[in-house]
Amino acid sequence: MAGMFETKAGMSAGESNRAFKQQLNKVYKWYTGGFFVFVVVLAILEQMGLSREWIGFIFLLATIGLYAGIGIMSRTTDAAEYYVAGRRVPAVYNGMATGADWMSAASFIGMAGTLYLTGYSGLAFIMGWTGGYCLVALFLAPYLRKFGQFTIPDFLGERYGGNLPRFIGIFAAILCSFTYVVAQIYGVGLITSRLTGVAFELGVFLGLGGILVCSFLGGMRAVTWTQVAQYIILIVAYMIPVVWLSVKQTSVPVPQAIYGFQLEKVTAKEKLLAADPKELEVRGIFKARSDALAEKLKDPAAALVADKAAAETKLAQLRAANAPSSEISAAEKAIADLPKDEAAAKAAWTRAKAAADAKSRPLNGMPPHAQQFAGDPNGDAKAVAAYDTSRRNFLALIFCLMIGTAALPHILMRYYTVPSVKEARQSVTWSLFFIFLLYFTAPALAVLVKYEVFNVVVGTPIDQLPAWVASWNKVDPSLMSITDINRDGILQLNEMTIGGDIIVLATAEIGGLPYVISGLVAAGGLAAALSTADGLLLTIANALSHDLYYKMIDPNASTARRVTISKMLLLIVALAAAYVAAQKPADILFLVSAAFSFAAAAFFPALVLGIFWKRATGIAASIGMIAGLGITFYYMVTTQPWMRGLFGVTSPVELWFGIQPISAGIFGVPLGFAVIILLSLVTPAPNRKIQQLVEHVRYPSLRMN
């Protein structure tokens, strides 16, 4: 078993690669067949009475145990194997590994949820992320493979000739990768707690064990073969429930084909719900609640004193009347839950008012699913301004996601693992294909789930709601909660709070499938989060051990020492990321999108100009990376609510051109290009050796002197 990923000695390179690929084909065919048998056996056991808790534990232990087994069998201390999997990963398998590396918790869990909540505007994520791979294929992957380094900071150091570009690259790689990995570990905690019923914080650290055992033991070699296995699980898990929903609603097992047909039905139902008398009643109650909170916010100190006095008076009356203990306890709790001071009251009431404002709008604050942009291009000045701002943000987000995709270090590292430049190009094609399978399905999934919620869940008596509503409420009330605000015993749409992060995970239960399929979907989400987290943690550890320690501190360090240090750093970074994720710092989609903006602003100008313009200089690239990353970070800190709170920013929010903080990279990328180009023109040109290297990489037929 330990040699299942090895090839025979004494072969030529071509024969060795063919034999290696044949061996991989055999291994993963057996793996896929075994996985299907495993799911069928669990389904039979469920019918025989196996509890949901046991099914969840079995899925969790079996999948993490499988990944751990691959990690153990792929353990290595060889530098080339640890950092770039020996540069012998076939294109199709590198495409699957890249697909798994790419299919993060945001893609698997958050994509369909975002489309469910935002409708058309959510398509920016699909267009941006998919379009980014075209940039990878055209501008980066083959050329980076020709340079032949291990990491992106390594490329920057070699191309720009110095430790300053390398150090800035290390910092930027850690910043964007750490931000990204926190989101993945958050997703791991969410899924693990749903599978096993343990607390979210404990789920974070349970899932962390599965992440570490792969990347810790075998580096890129273990991560690659684990990610291939994870891709198979996640794509099967994603497709089964959506195909079932498609069959259930239309009798057609191709959800992508019936997407438009179901969207028409959803649009018709939206119009009915927007005008429904009960929905109007609920929205009116929330509007009154919002108005009351607005009055309190005019003088928070006086309002807090009045609330405390009213709550204490009510408690005294209940005690005087010998009211039931449950009512007295509720009154005591109401007093304990009051804000502690004026600042806390202002913050709490502001949040509550924002929530009430959303629920006072039609469709629970969601835009009509087929509506392209907010506002109206043919309306009054306010409507036209809203339309222009919405469209501008849509295009800005696509831009940031495309550029960020093409600059993410953990994705670009994958193209160092293939045997040749030709296979690097083929890898990008395969990556696009494997990613397309999920991205082409996500819009259909969002519409099918929305149809189910609008037509099956909404209008149901509160005491007859499906079991998945209560079970998800236990996991996290912010993701799923029901409040019968008008006390009619019937669920209206605006009485339901549903978070985008549970749409995919709850799809099987929403469709009425056996719980084993829910476990399979959760295992798929876990595979997506683990696969990306593996790649990200490895990127951070390699940046520190290879680029910082080996290249800048101790060039004479032995291979074994470098790999050992990488493993130690990986453990430290993983624990730090798990701690941050356990605090639930922000939603998954913002964290991921922030990482894309950071990567776009820091790396894309320096990488593209470094490959295609031999005149680009090291000092210009260094200052350009600092400028691009700096302006992006500044804009996020001053405009994004969570980051404003983290850094104590109290000044009024001022959006530049109305651009949301999720697209902050749109300011950093052009600034980075401008700074590098202008400074390169006024600083001494790179030495002849570097210029010849750039020419040789772009034009291999040219000979280097």
C-alpha positions as CSV (number, residue, x, y, z in Angstrom):
1,M,0.0,0.0,0.0
2,A,2.8,2.4,0.8
3,G,4.0,2.3,-2.7
4,M,0.7,2.7,-4.5
5,F,1.8,6.1,-5.9
6,E,5.2,5.0,-6.9
7,T,6.5,3.9,-10.3
8,K,9.1,1.3,-11.3
9,A,12.7,2.2,-11.5
10,G,14.7,1.9,-14.8
11,M,12.0,3.2,-17.1
12,S,12.3,6.2,-19.5
13,A,10.4,9.3,-18.4
14,G,7.6,8.7,-20.9
15,E,7.2,5.1,-20.0
16,S,7.3,5.9,-16.3
17,N,4.6,8.6,-16.7
18,R,2.3,6.3,-18.7
19,A,2.8,3.5,-16.1
20,F,2.1,5.9,-13.3
21,K,-1.1,7.2,-14.9
22,Q,-2.3,3.6,-15.5
23,Q,-1.7,2.8,-11.9
24,L,-3.6,5.9,-10.8
25,N,-6.5,4.9,-13.1
26,K,-6.7,1.5,-11.4
27,V,-6.5,2.9,-7.9
28,Y,-9.2,5.6,-8.4
29,K,-11.6,3.2,-10.2
30,W,-11.5,0.9,-7.2
31,Y,-11.9,3.9,-4.9
32,T,-14.9,5.2,-6.7
33,G,-16.6,1.8,-6.8
34,G,-15.9,1.3,-3.1
35,F,-17.3,4.7,-2.3
36,F,-20.6,3.9,-4.1
37,V,-20.8,0.5,-2.2
38,F,-20.2,2.3,1.1
39,V,-23.1,4.7,0.4
40,V,-25.5,1.9,-0.6
41,V,-24.6,-0.1,2.5
42,L,-25.3,2.9,4.7
43,A,-28.6,3.5,2.9
44,I,-29.6,-0.1,3.6
45,L,-28.6,0.2,7.3
46,E,-30.7,3.4,7.6
47,Q,-33.7,1.5,6.3
48,M,-32.9,-1.2,9.0
49,G,-33.0,1.4,11.7
50,L,-29.5,2.9,12.0
51,S,-29.9,6.3,13.7
52,R,-29.0,9.6,12.0
53,E,-26.4,10.3,14.6
54,W,-24.6,7.1,13.7
55,I,-24.8,7.8,10.0
56,G,-23.3,11.2,10.6
57,F,-20.4,9.8,12.7
58,I,-19.8,7.1,10.2
59,F,-19.6,9.6,7.3
60,L,-17.3,11.9,9.3
61,L,-15.0,9.1,10.5
62,A,-14.9,7.2,7.2
63,T,-14.1,10.2,5.1
64,I,-11.5,11.7,7.4
65,G,-10.0,8.3,7.9
66,L,-9.8,7.8,4.2
67,Y,-8.0,11.1,3.7
68,A,-5.7,10.3,6.6
69,G,-4.9,7.0,5.0
70,I,-3.9,8.6,1.8
71,G,-1.8,11.1,3.7
72,I,0.0,8.4,5.6
73,M,0.7,6.3,2.5
74,S,2.0,9.5,0.7
75,R,4.3,10.7,3.5
76,T,7.6,11.9,2.4
77,T,10.6,14.0,3.4
78,D,11.9,14.5,-0.2
79,A,11.8,18.2,-1.0
80,A,10.6,17.8,-4.6
81,E,7.8,15.4,-3.5
82,Y,6.8,17.5,-0.5
83,Y,6.7,20.9,-2.4
84,V,5.6,19.9,-5.9
85,A,4.6,16.2,-5.8
86,G,7.7,15.3,-7.7
87,R,6.4,17.2,-10.8
88,R,4.8,14.1,-12.2
89,V,1.0,14.6,-11.7
90,P,-0.8,13.8,-15.0
91,A,-2.9,16.6,-16.4
92,V,-6.3,15.1,-15.9
93,Y,-5.5,14.3,-12.2
94,N,-4.0,17.7,-11.7
95,G,-7.3,19.1,-13.1
96,M,-9.3,17.1,-10.6
97,A,-7.0,18.1,-7.7
98,T,-7.2,21.7,-8.8
99,G,-11.0,21.4,-9.0
100,A,-11.1,20.2,-5.5
101,D,-8.5,22.8,-4.4
102,W,-10.7,25.4,-6.0
103,M,-14.1,24.0,-4.9
104,S,-13.9,25.5,-1.5
105,A,-16.6,25.8,1.2
106,A,-17.6,29.1,-0.6
107,S,-18.1,27.2,-3.9
108,F,-19.7,24.1,-2.5
109,I,-21.7,25.6,0.3
110,G,-21.9,29.3,-0.4
111,M,-22.4,29.5,-4.2
112,A,-26.0,28.2,-4.5
113,G,-26.9,29.9,-1.2
114,T,-25.7,33.3,-2.6
115,L,-27.7,32.7,-5.8
116,Y,-30.7,31.8,-3.7
117,L,-30.5,35.0,-1.7
118,T,-29.4,37.5,-4.4
119,G,-30.7,36.0,-7.6
120,Y,-29.1,37.3,-10.8
121,S,-26.4,39.3,-9.1
122,G,-24.9,36.1,-7.7
123,L,-24.0,35.0,-11.2
124,A,-21.0,37.4,-10.8
125,F,-19.3,34.8,-8.7
126,I,-19.7,32.1,-11.4
127,M,-18.6,34.4,-14.3
128,G,-15.7,35.8,-12.3
129,W,-14.3,32.5,-10.9
130,T,-14.7,30.7,-14.2
131,G,-13.3,33.5,-16.3
132,G,-10.3,33.6,-14.0
133,Y,-9.1,30.2,-15.3
134,C,-9.0,31.6,-18.8
135,L,-6.5,34.2,-17.5
136,V,-4.5,31.4,-15.8
137,A,-4.3,29.5,-19.0
138,L,-3.4,32.4,-21.2
139,F,-1.1,34.5,-19.0
140,L,0.3,32.5,-16.1
141,A,0.2,28.7,-15.8
142,P,2.5,27.6,-18.7
143,Y,5.0,30.4,-18.1
144,L,5.3,29.8,-14.4
145,R,5.9,26.1,-15.1
146,K,8.8,27.1,-17.4
147,F,10.4,29.2,-14.7
148,G,10.3,26.0,-12.5
149,Q,10.2,27.3,-9.0
150,F,8.3,25.8,-6.0
151,T,6.2,28.8,-4.9
152,I,4.9,32.2,-6.1
153,P,7.2,34.1,-3.7
154,D,10.1,31.9,-5.1
155,F,9.2,33.1,-8.6
156,L,9.1,36.7,-7.5
157,G,12.5,36.4,-5.8
158,E,14.1,34.8,-8.9
159,R,12.5,37.0,-11.5
160,Y,13.0,40.3,-9.7
161,G,16.4,39.4,-8.3
162,G,16.2,40.0,-4.6
163,N,14.8,39.2,-1.2
164,L,12.5,42.3,-1.0
165,P,10.1,41.1,-3.7
166,R,10.3,37.6,-2.2
167,F,9.5,38.9,1.3
168,I,6.5,41.0,0.2
169,G,5.3,38.0,-1.8
170,I,5.6,35.9,1.4
171,F,3.6,38.4,3.4
172,A,0.9,38.7,0.7
173,A,0.6,34.9,0.2
174,I,0.2,34.5,4.0
175,L,-2.4,37.3,4.2
176,C,-4.7,36.0,1.4
177,S,-4.2,32.3,2.2
178,F,-4.9,32.8,5.9
179,T,-8.0,34.8,5.2
180,Y,-9.2,32.1,2.8
181,V,-8.3,29.2,5.1
182,V,-10.3,30.7,8.0
183,A,-13.4,30.6,5.8
184,Q,-12.7,26.9,5.0
185,I,-12.3,26.0,8.6
186,Y,-15.5,27.8,9.5
187,G,-17.2,25.7,6.9
188,V,-15.6,22.5,8.4
189,G,-17.0,23.5,11.8
190,L,-20.5,24.1,10.4
191,I,-20.5,20.7,8.6
192,T,-19.0,18.7,11.4
193,S,-21.4,20.1,13.9
194,R,-24.3,19.2,11.6
195,L,-23.0,15.7,11.0
196,T,-22.3,14.8,14.6
197,G,-24.3,17.2,16.7
198,V,-21.2,18.5,18.6
199,A,-20.8,22.2,19.3
200,F,-19.6,24.4,16.4
201,E,-16.3,25.2,18.2
202,L,-15.5,21.5,18.8
203,G,-16.5,20.7,15.2
204,V,-13.8,23.2,14.0
205,F,-11.0,21.3,15.8
206,L,-12.4,17.9,14.9
207,G,-12.3,18.9,11.2
208,L,-8.8,20.4,11.7
209,G,-7.5,16.9,12.4
210,G,-8.5,15.8,8.9
211,I,-6.8,18.8,7.3
212,L,-3.6,18.3,9.2
213,V,-3.1,14.6,8.7
214,C,-2.9,15.0,4.9
215,S,-0.8,18.1,4.5
216,F,1.3,17.5,7.6
217,L,2.7,14.1,6.6
218,G,3.1,14.3,2.8
219,G,3.0,17.9,1.7
220,M,1.9,18.5,-1.9
221,R,2.2,14.8,-2.7
222,A,-0.3,13.8,-0.1
223,V,-2.5,16.8,-0.7
224,T,-2.7,16.1,-4.5
225,W,-3.9,12.5,-4.2
226,T,-6.2,13.4,-1.3
227,Q,-7.8,16.2,-3.4
228,V,-8.5,13.8,-6.3
229,A,-10.3,11.5,-3.9
230,Q,-12.1,14.5,-2.4
231,Y,-13.2,15.8,-5.8
232,I,-14.9,12.5,-6.6
233,I,-16.9,12.7,-3.3
234,L,-17.9,16.3,-3.6
235,I,-19.1,16.2,-7.2
236,V,-21.2,13.1,-6.6
237,A,-22.6,14.6,-3.3
238,Y,-23.5,17.9,-5.1
239,M,-25.2,16.3,-8.1
240,I,-27.4,13.7,-6.5
241,P,-29.8,16.0,-4.5
242,V,-30.2,18.5,-7.3
243,V,-31.0,15.8,-9.9
244,W,-33.5,14.4,-7.4
245,L,-35.2,17.8,-7.0
246,S,-35.3,18.2,-10.7
247,V,-37.0,14.8,-11.1
248,K,-39.4,15.6,-8.2
249,Q,-40.5,18.9,-9.7
250,T,-40.4,18.3,-13.4
251,S,-39.7,14.5,-14.0
252,V,-36.6,15.6,-16.0
253,P,-33.2,14.4,-14.5
254,V,-31.2,17.2,-16.1
255,P,-31.5,20.2,-13.7
256,Q,-29.6,22.5,-16.0
257,A,-32.1,22.0,-18.8
258,I,-35.2,22.9,-16.7
259,Y,-33.6,25.9,-15.0
260,G,-35.4,28.5,-17.1
261,F,-38.7,26.7,-16.9
262,Q,-38.6,26.6,-13.0
263,L,-37.3,30.2,-12.9
264,E,-40.6,31.3,-14.6
265,K,-42.6,29.5,-12.0
266,V,-40.5,31.1,-9.2
267,T,-41.0,34.5,-10.7
268,A,-44.8,34.0,-10.9
269,K,-44.8,32.8,-7.2
270,E,-42.8,35.9,-6.2
271,K,-45.5,38.2,-7.6
272,L,-48.1,36.3,-5.6
273,L,-46.1,36.4,-2.4
274,A,-45.3,40.1,-2.8
275,A,-49.1,40.9,-2.8
276,D,-50.3,38.3,-0.3
277,P,-52.4,39.9,2.5
278,K,-50.7,37.8,5.2
279,E,-47.3,38.7,3.9
280,L,-48.3,42.4,3.9
281,E,-49.5,42.0,7.5
282,V,-46.1,40.5,8.6
283,R,-44.2,43.2,6.7
284,G,-46.3,45.8,8.4
285,I,-45.4,44.4,11.9
286,F,-41.7,44.5,11.0
287,K,-42.1,48.0,9.7
288,A,-43.6,49.1,13.0
289,R,-40.8,47.4,14.9
290,S,-38.2,49.3,12.7
291,D,-40.0,52.6,13.4
292,A,-39.9,51.9,17.1
293,L,-36.2,51.1,17.0
294,A,-35.6,54.3,15.0
295,E,-37.2,56.3,17.8
296,K,-35.0,54.6,20.4
297,L,-31.9,55.4,18.4
298,K,-32.7,59.1,18.6
299,D,-31.9,59.0,22.3
300,P,-30.4,55.6,23.2
301,A,-29.6,56.6,26.8
302,A,-33.1,57.7,27.7
303,A,-34.7,54.7,25.8
304,L,-32.5,52.2,27.7
305,V,-33.5,53.7,31.1
306,A,-37.2,53.5,30.0
307,D,-36.8,49.9,28.9
308,K,-35.1,48.9,32.2
309,A,-37.8,50.6,34.2
310,A,-40.6,48.9,32.2
311,A,-38.9,45.5,32.5
312,E,-38.5,45.8,36.3
313,T,-42.0,47.0,36.7
314,K,-43.3,44.0,34.8
315,L,-41.2,41.6,36.9
316,A,-42.5,43.2,40.1
317,Q,-46.1,42.8,38.9
318,L,-45.6,39.2,38.1
319,R,-44.1,38.4,41.5
320,A,-46.9,40.3,43.2
321,A,-49.5,38.3,41.3
322,N,-47.7,35.0,42.1
323,A,-47.5,34.4,38.3
324,P,-46.2,31.0,37.0
325,S,-42.4,30.5,37.5
326,S,-42.0,30.3,33.7
327,E,-43.3,33.8,33.2
328,I,-41.2,35.1,36.1
329,S,-38.1,33.4,34.6
330,A,-38.9,34.9,31.2
331,A,-39.2,38.4,32.7
332,E,-35.9,38.0,34.6
333,K,-34.2,36.9,31.4
334,A,-35.6,39.9,29.6
335,I,-33.9,42.1,32.2
336,A,-30.6,40.2,31.9
337,D,-30.7,40.5,28.1
338,L,-31.0,44.3,28.1
339,P,-27.9,46.1,26.8
340,K,-25.4,46.9,29.5
341,D,-24.8,50.5,28.5
342,E,-25.7,53.2,25.9
343,A,-23.0,52.0,23.4
344,A,-24.2,48.4,23.6
345,A,-27.8,49.5,23.2
346,K,-27.0,51.6,20.2
347,A,-25.1,48.7,18.5
348,A,-27.8,46.1,19.3
349,W,-30.7,48.4,18.2
350,T,-28.9,49.3,15.0
351,R,-28.5,45.6,14.1
352,A,-32.1,44.9,15.0
353,K,-33.4,47.8,12.9
354,A,-31.4,46.6,9.9
355,A,-32.9,43.1,10.3
356,A,-36.4,44.6,10.7
357,D,-35.9,46.8,7.6
358,A,-35.0,43.8,5.5
359,K,-38.0,41.8,6.7
360,S,-40.3,44.8,6.1
361,R,-39.5,44.5,2.4
362,P,-41.2,42.1,-0.1
363,L,-39.8,38.5,-0.4
364,N,-38.0,38.7,2.9
365,G,-35.6,41.4,1.6
366,M,-34.5,39.2,-1.4
367,P,-34.6,40.8,-4.9
368,P,-36.8,39.1,-7.5
369,H,-34.7,36.2,-8.7
370,A,-34.6,37.2,-12.4
371,Q,-34.1,40.9,-11.8
372,Q,-30.7,41.9,-13.2
373,F,-29.9,44.9,-11.1
374,A,-31.5,47.0,-8.4
375,G,-33.3,50.2,-9.4
376,D,-34.6,51.1,-12.8
377,P,-32.7,52.6,-15.7
378,N,-35.9,54.3,-16.9
379,G,-37.1,55.5,-13.5
380,D,-36.5,58.6,-11.5
381,A,-33.0,59.9,-10.6
382,K,-32.9,57.7,-7.4
383,A,-33.8,54.6,-9.3
384,V,-31.3,55.3,-12.1
385,A,-28.6,55.9,-9.5
386,A,-29.4,52.6,-7.8
387,Y,-29.3,50.8,-11.2
388,D,-26.0,52.2,-12.1
389,T,-24.4,51.4,-8.7
390,S,-25.8,47.9,-8.8
391,R,-24.4,47.3,-12.3
392,R,-21.1,48.8,-11.4
393,N,-20.7,46.5,-8.4
394,F,-21.7,43.5,-10.5
395,L,-18.9,44.2,-13.0
396,A,-16.4,45.2,-10.3
397,L,-17.0,41.9,-8.5
398,I,-16.5,39.9,-11.7
399,F,-13.2,41.8,-12.3
400,C,-11.9,41.1,-8.8
401,L,-12.8,37.5,-8.9
402,M,-11.3,36.9,-12.3
403,I,-8.0,38.7,-11.4
404,G,-7.9,37.1,-8.0
405,T,-8.4,33.6,-9.4
406,A,-5.5,34.1,-11.7
407,A,-3.3,35.2,-8.8
408,L,-4.1,32.9,-5.9
409,P,-0.9,31.2,-4.8
410,H,-2.4,27.9,-3.8
411,I,-4.0,27.5,-7.2
412,L,-0.9,28.6,-9.2
413,M,1.2,26.2,-7.1
414,R,-0.7,23.3,-8.6
415,Y,0.8,24.0,-12.1
416,Y,4.3,23.4,-10.7
417,T,3.3,19.7,-10.1
418,V,2.9,18.6,-13.7
419,P,5.7,17.0,-15.8
420,S,5.8,19.6,-18.6
421,V,4.6,22.9,-19.9
422,K,2.2,21.1,-22.3
423,E,0.5,19.3,-19.4
424,A,0.3,22.6,-17.5
425,R,-1.9,24.0,-20.3
426,Q,-3.9,20.7,-20.4
427,S,-4.3,20.9,-16.6
428,V,-6.0,24.3,-16.9
429,T,-8.5,22.8,-19.5
430,W,-9.3,19.9,-17.2
431,S,-9.6,22.2,-14.2
432,L,-12.2,24.3,-16.1
433,F,-14.1,21.1,-17.1
434,F,-14.3,19.7,-13.5
435,I,-15.2,23.1,-12.1
436,F,-17.8,23.7,-14.8
437,L,-19.7,20.6,-13.6
438,L,-20.5,22.2,-10.3
439,Y,-20.8,25.8,-11.5
440,F,-23.2,25.0,-14.3
441,T,-25.4,23.2,-11.7
442,A,-25.4,25.8,-8.9
443,P,-27.9,28.3,-10.5
444,A,-30.3,25.4,-11.1
445,L,-30.0,24.2,-7.5
446,A,-30.8,27.7,-6.2
447,V,-33.9,28.0,-8.3
448,L,-35.1,24.5,-7.4
449,V,-34.7,25.0,-3.7
450,K,-36.4,28.4,-3.9
451,Y,-39.3,26.8,-5.7
452,E,-39.5,24.1,-3.0
453,V,-39.4,26.7,-0.2
454,F,-42.0,29.0,-1.8
455,N,-44.4,26.2,-2.6
456,V,-44.0,23.6,0.1
457,V,-42.6,25.3,3.2
458,V,-44.2,28.8,3.1
459,G,-47.9,28.5,4.0
460,T,-47.4,25.4,6.1
461,P,-48.7,25.4,9.8
462,I,-45.8,26.2,12.2
463,D,-46.3,22.9,14.1
464,Q,-46.2,20.9,10.8
465,L,-42.9,22.3,9.4
466,P,-40.4,19.7,8.0
467,A,-37.9,18.3,10.5
468,W,-34.9,19.9,8.7
469,V,-36.1,23.3,9.9
470,A,-35.8,22.4,13.6
471,S,-32.6,20.4,13.1
472,W,-30.8,23.4,11.4
473,N,-32.1,25.8,14.0
474,K,-30.3,23.7,16.6
475,V,-27.0,24.0,14.7
476,D,-27.2,27.8,14.4
477,P,-30.3,29.9,14.9
478,S,-28.8,32.7,12.7
479,L,-28.8,30.2,9.8
480,M,-32.4,29.0,10.3
481,S,-35.1,30.4,12.5
482,I,-38.9,30.8,12.5
483,T,-40.8,33.6,14.3
484,D,-44.6,33.6,14.1
485,I,-44.7,37.3,14.3
486,N,-48.5,37.7,13.4
487,R,-49.4,34.7,15.6
488,D,-51.6,33.0,13.0
489,G,-49.9,29.6,13.2
490,I,-49.0,29.7,9.5
491,L,-45.5,30.3,8.2
492,Q,-45.2,33.4,6.0
493,L,-42.0,33.9,3.9
494,N,-40.9,37.0,5.9
495,E,-41.2,35.0,9.2
496,M,-38.4,32.7,8.1
497,T,-34.7,33.5,8.4
498,I,-32.6,31.3,6.3
499,G,-28.8,31.7,5.7
500,G,-27.3,31.0,2.4
501,D,-24.7,28.7,3.9
502,I,-27.3,25.9,4.6
503,I,-29.0,25.8,1.2
504,V,-26.8,23.1,-0.3
505,L,-26.4,21.2,3.0
506,A,-30.1,21.1,3.5
507,T,-31.1,20.3,-0.1
508,A,-31.4,16.5,0.4
509,E,-33.7,17.0,3.4
510,I,-35.7,19.7,1.6
511,G,-36.2,17.3,-1.3
512,G,-37.3,14.5,1.1
513,L,-34.4,12.2,0.4
514,P,-33.2,9.6,3.0
515,Y,-30.8,11.0,5.6
516,V,-27.9,9.1,4.2
517,I,-28.0,11.5,1.2
518,S,-27.8,14.4,3.6
519,G,-24.8,12.8,5.2
520,L,-23.3,12.3,1.7
521,V,-23.8,16.0,0.9
522,A,-22.3,17.0,4.2
523,A,-19.3,14.7,3.4
524,G,-19.0,16.5,0.1
525,G,-19.0,19.9,1.7
526,L,-16.4,18.6,4.2
527,A,-14.3,17.3,1.2
528,A,-14.6,20.8,-0.4
529,A,-13.5,22.7,2.7
530,L,-10.8,20.2,3.6
531,S,-9.3,20.1,0.1
532,T,-9.0,23.9,-0.1
533,A,-7.7,24.2,3.4
534,D,-5.0,21.6,2.8
535,G,-3.7,23.6,-0.2
536,L,-3.9,26.9,1.6
537,L,-2.1,25.7,4.8
538,L,0.6,24.1,2.6
539,T,1.0,27.5,0.8
540,I,1.5,29.3,4.0
541,A,3.8,26.7,5.5
542,N,5.9,26.6,2.3
543,A,6.1,30.3,2.1
544,L,7.6,30.4,5.6
545,S,9.8,27.3,5.4
546,H,11.0,27.4,1.8
547,D,10.9,31.1,0.9
548,L,11.6,32.8,4.2
549,Y,13.7,30.2,6.1
550,Y,15.6,28.4,3.3
551,K,15.9,31.2,0.7
552,M,16.5,34.1,3.1
553,I,17.7,32.9,6.5
554,D,19.6,29.6,6.1
555,P,20.4,28.7,2.5
556,N,22.5,25.7,3.8
557,A,19.6,24.0,5.6
558,S,19.2,20.3,4.7
559,T,16.2,19.0,2.9
560,A,15.0,17.1,6.0
561,R,15.3,20.2,8.2
562,R,13.3,22.4,5.7
563,V,10.5,19.8,5.5
564,T,10.4,19.4,9.3
565,I,10.2,23.2,9.8
566,S,7.4,23.4,7.2
567,K,5.5,20.7,9.1
568,M,5.9,22.6,12.4
569,L,4.8,25.9,10.9
570,L,1.9,24.2,9.2
571,L,0.7,23.0,12.6
572,I,1.0,26.4,14.2
573,V,-0.8,28.2,11.3
574,A,-3.6,25.6,11.3
575,L,-4.2,26.1,15.0
576,A,-4.2,29.9,14.7
577,A,-6.7,29.7,11.8
578,A,-9.0,27.3,13.7
579,Y,-9.0,29.7,16.7
580,V,-10.0,32.6,14.5
581,A,-12.7,30.5,12.7
582,A,-14.1,29.5,16.0
583,Q,-14.9,33.2,16.7
584,K,-17.2,33.3,13.6
585,P,-15.5,36.5,12.4
586,A,-17.6,37.0,9.2
587,D,-19.6,35.1,6.7
588,I,-17.8,32.6,4.4
589,L,-18.4,34.5,1.2
590,F,-16.9,37.8,2.5
591,L,-13.7,36.1,3.8
592,V,-13.2,34.3,0.5
593,S,-13.9,37.4,-1.6
594,A,-11.5,39.4,0.5
595,A,-8.8,36.8,-0.2
596,F,-9.4,37.2,-3.9
597,S,-9.0,41.0,-3.7
598,F,-5.8,40.7,-1.7
599,A,-4.4,38.2,-4.2
600,A,-5.4,40.2,-7.2
601,A,-3.9,43.5,-5.9
602,A,-0.7,42.0,-4.6
603,F,0.3,39.4,-7.2
604,F,-1.4,39.9,-10.6
605,P,0.4,43.0,-11.8
606,A,3.8,41.7,-10.6
607,L,3.3,38.3,-12.1
608,V,2.0,39.4,-15.5
609,L,4.6,42.2,-15.9
610,G,7.3,39.9,-14.7
611,I,6.5,37.3,-17.4
612,F,5.7,39.6,-20.3
613,W,7.9,42.7,-19.7
614,K,11.6,42.1,-19.3
615,R,12.0,45.8,-18.3
616,A,10.0,45.4,-15.0
617,T,12.4,46.0,-12.1
618,G,12.6,44.5,-8.6
619,I,12.1,47.8,-6.7
620,A,9.2,48.7,-8.9
621,A,7.5,45.4,-8.4
622,S,8.0,45.6,-4.6
623,I,6.5,49.1,-4.3
624,G,3.7,48.2,-6.8
625,M,2.8,45.1,-4.6
626,I,2.8,47.2,-1.5
627,A,0.7,50.0,-3.1
628,G,-1.9,47.7,-4.6
629,L,-2.3,45.6,-1.4
630,G,-2.2,48.6,0.8
631,I,-5.0,50.5,-0.9
632,T,-7.1,47.3,-1.1
633,F,-6.6,46.7,2.6
634,Y,-7.3,50.3,3.5
635,Y,-10.6,50.3,1.6
636,M,-11.8,47.2,3.3
637,V,-10.8,48.4,6.8
638,T,-12.7,51.7,6.3
639,T,-15.8,50.3,4.6
640,Q,-16.5,46.6,5.7
641,P,-18.5,46.4,9.0
642,W,-16.6,43.5,10.6
643,M,-13.2,44.9,9.7
644,R,-14.2,48.4,10.9
645,G,-15.1,46.9,14.2
646,L,-11.9,44.9,14.4
647,F,-9.7,48.0,13.8
648,G,-11.9,50.4,15.7
649,V,-12.8,52.6,12.8
650,T,-15.6,55.0,13.7
651,S,-15.6,57.5,10.9
652,P,-18.6,57.5,8.5
653,V,-18.4,54.9,5.7
654,E,-17.5,56.5,2.4
655,L,-17.8,54.2,-0.6
656,W,-15.6,55.2,-3.6
657,F,-17.9,55.2,-6.7
658,G,-20.4,53.2,-4.7
659,I,-18.1,50.1,-4.8
660,Q,-18.7,47.6,-2.1
661,P,-15.8,46.4,0.1
662,I,-16.1,42.9,-1.4
663,S,-14.6,44.3,-4.6
664,A,-11.8,46.4,-3.0
665,G,-9.3,44.8,-5.4
666,I,-10.6,46.9,-8.3
667,F,-8.6,49.9,-6.8
668,G,-5.5,47.9,-6.0
669,V,-4.9,46.2,-9.4
670,P,-4.7,49.2,-11.6
671,L,-2.6,51.0,-9.0
672,G,-0.2,48.1,-8.9
673,F,0.2,48.1,-12.7
674,A,0.7,51.9,-12.8
675,V,3.3,51.9,-10.0
676,I,5.3,49.0,-11.5
677,I,5.3,50.4,-15.0
678,L,6.1,54.0,-14.0
679,L,8.9,53.1,-11.5
680,S,10.4,50.5,-13.9
681,L,10.8,53.3,-16.5
682,V,12.8,55.4,-14.1
683,T,14.9,52.8,-12.3
684,P,17.8,50.8,-13.7
685,A,16.8,47.9,-15.9
686,P,17.2,44.3,-14.6
687,N,20.5,42.6,-15.4
688,R,21.1,40.9,-18.7
689,K,20.7,37.4,-17.2
690,I,17.1,38.1,-15.9
691,Q,16.1,39.7,-19.2
692,Q,17.4,36.7,-21.1
693,L,15.5,34.4,-18.7
694,V,12.2,36.3,-19.4
695,E,12.8,36.1,-23.2
696,H,13.6,32.4,-23.0
697,V,10.5,31.6,-21.0
698,R,8.3,33.5,-23.5
699,Y,10.1,32.3,-26.6
700,P,11.7,28.9,-25.8
701,S,13.4,28.9,-29.3
702,L,15.7,31.7,-28.2
703,R,19.0,30.5,-26.8
704,M,20.4,32.0,-23.6
705,N,24.0,33.1,-23.5
